[in-house]
Amino acid sequence: MAVQPFPSDWHVALVLVPHPDDPEYGVGAAVAKWTSTGKTVHYALASRGEVGIAGMAPEEAGPLREGEQRQSAAIVGVDDVQFWDFPDGNIRNTPELRAKIAETIVALHPDVVITLYSGPSWAPGAPNQRDHIEFAHAVAAAYDGLADPPAWLFENGPDPTHCEVVDGYTEVAVNSLAAHEVYLSVLDPETPVIEQARKQVEMSTPPIPGLGGRTVGFILKRPT
């Protein structure tokens, strides 16, 4: 089946991810486009990414990464960013996590829920993180348990069913990812942060034949 354009007849989206920088590594350009057209996007993160900076104590890294995430979100027009304090590096598909996801969906009442990829690998030799897999499965389970679920549930990942064309928004996405300055500078000290960000955004916004220019890809999970 041909890749379809991402739905446009919605007003509120909820992006659910386990860690800071997860939105920026995938959907930042799409979020920038949506907020620029008046749509509302909320972010909710299971953790503060407190074990994500090598050599930095969790009690220092957590607040730092929260601050970088809030700055990053603001660049693409997202003002509401929640952190739930599940343990970074040990996020599992538990009843507690599913309950928090469901509670947040009910409270915000979005039209569309977006999470990250639940598959075992992004490509040959590129395994997915266990936190990502467990979290995405928890989102699907929470969604399925709702009496009145949102209209759509999407994952951001390979082999998309739907794409958002993001020409004109990739540079905003680069700046948003580059706001994770300390995280990226420790992750790859040899490469300038802006170069790391630009490379990642280019990788995550491939052109799709027939849809125009650069795109962000989404996999429709519900309804199917």
Residue pairs with C-beta under 8 A, 6 or more apart in sequence:
1 161
2 210
3 160
3 161
3 162
3 163
3 208
3 210
3 211
3 217
4 161
4 162
4 163
5 162
5 163
5 164
5 165
5 211
6 30
6 154
6 162
6 163
6 164
6 216
6 218
7 112
7 151
7 152
7 162
10 39
10 111
10 112
10 151
10 152
11 39
11 40
11 111
12 39
12 40
12 41
12 42
12 108
12 109
12 110
12 111
12 112
13 31
13 34
13 39
13 40
13 41
13 42
13 110
13 111
13 112
13 113
13 114
14 41
14 42
14 44
14 104
14 105
14 108
14 110
14 112
14 113
14 114
14 150
15 23
15 27
15 31
15 41
15 42
15 43
15 44
15 78
15 114
15 115
16 44
16 101
16 104
16 113
16 114
16 115
16 135
16 139
17 23
17 43
17 44
17 45
17 46
17 115
17 116
17 135
18 45
18 46
18 47
18 86
18 88
18 91
18 116
18 131
18 132
18 135
19 45
19 46
19 47
19 49
19 52
19 88
19 131
20 45
20 47
20 48
20 49
20 52
20 65
20 66
20 68
20 69
20 72
20 180
20 183
21 49
21 65
21 68
21 69
21 72
21 177
21 180
21 183
22 45
22 116
22 132
23 31
23 43
23 72
23 73
24 72
24 173
24 176
24 177
24 179
24 180
24 197
24 200
25 177
25 200
25 204
26 116
26 156
26 204
26 216
27 114
27 156
27 216
28 72
28 76
28 172
28 173
28 176
28 177
28 201
29 164
29 166
29 169
29 170
29 172
29 173
29 201
29 204
29 205
29 214
29 216
30 164
30 166
30 169
30 216
31 41
31 76
31 77
31 78
32 75
32 76
32 77
32 166
32 169
32 172
32 173
32 176
33 164
33 166
33 168
33 169
34 41
34 77
34 164
35 41
35 76
35 77
35 78
36 77
36 169
41 76
41 77
41 78
42 78
42 80
42 81
42 82
42 108
42 110
43 69
43 73
43 78
43 80
43 81
43 82
44 81
44 82
44 84
44 101
44 104
45 69
45 81
45 82
45 83
45 84
46 84
46 86
46 91
46 97
46 100
46 135
47 83
47 84
47 85
47 86
47 87
47 88
47 91
48 62
48 63
48 65
48 66
48 83
48 85
48 88
49 61
49 62
49 65
49 66
49 69
49 88
49 183
50 58
50 59
50 61
50 62
50 65
50 88
51 58
51 61
51 88
51 89
52 61
52 65
52 88
52 89
52 183
53 61
53 64
53 65
53 182
53 183
53 186
54 186
54 187
55 186
56 64
56 186
58 88
62 88
64 182
65 180
65 182
65 183
66 83
68 179
68 180
68 181
68 182
68 183
69 81
69 180
70 81
71 179
72 176
72 177
72 179
72 180
73 79
73 81
73 176
75 172
75 175
75 176
75 179
76 172
76 173
76 176
82 104
84 100
86 96
86 97
86 100
88 131
89 131
90 131
91 97
91 131
91 134
91 135
92 134
93 134
93 135
93 137
93 138
93 141
94 138
97 135
97 138
98 138
98 141
98 142
98 145
99 142
101 138
101 139
101 142
101 143
102 142
102 145
102 146
105 113
105 142
105 143
105 146
105 149
105 150
106 146
109 150
110 150
111 150
111 151
111 152
112 150
112 151
112 152
112 153
112 154
113 139
113 143
113 150
113 152
113 153
113 154
114 153
114 154
114 155
114 156
114 218
115 135
115 136
115 139
115 153
115 154
115 155
115 156
116 132
116 135
116 136
116 155
116 156
116 157
117 128
117 132
117 136
117 155
117 156
117 157
117 158
117 219
118 128
118 132
118 133
118 136
118 137
118 140
118 155
118 157
119 128
119 133
119 157
119 158
120 127
120 128
120 133
121 127
121 128
122 128
122 157
122 158
123 158
136 155
139 153
140 153
140 221
140 222
143 149
143 150
143 153
143 222
144 222
149 222
152 220
152 222
152 223
153 220
153 221
153 222
154 162
154 218
154 219
154 220
154 221
155 218
155 219
155 221
156 216
156 217
156 218
156 219
157 217
157 218
157 219
158 217
159 217
159 219
160 208
160 215
160 217
160 218
160 219
161 218
161 219
161 220
162 217
162 218
162 219
162 220
163 208
163 211
163 215
163 216
163 217
163 218
164 215
164 216
164 218
165 211
165 212
165 213
165 214
165 215
166 173
166 205
166 213
166 214
166 215
166 216
167 212
167 213
167 214
170 201
170 202
170 205
170 214
173 201
173 205
174 194
174 197
174 198
174 201
175 197
177 184
177 196
177 197
177 200
177 201
178 184
178 193
178 194
178 196
178 197
180 193
181 193
184 193
184 196
184 197
185 193
187 196
188 196
204 216
205 214
205 215
205 216
206 214
206 215
206 217
207 213
207 214
207 215
208 215
208 217
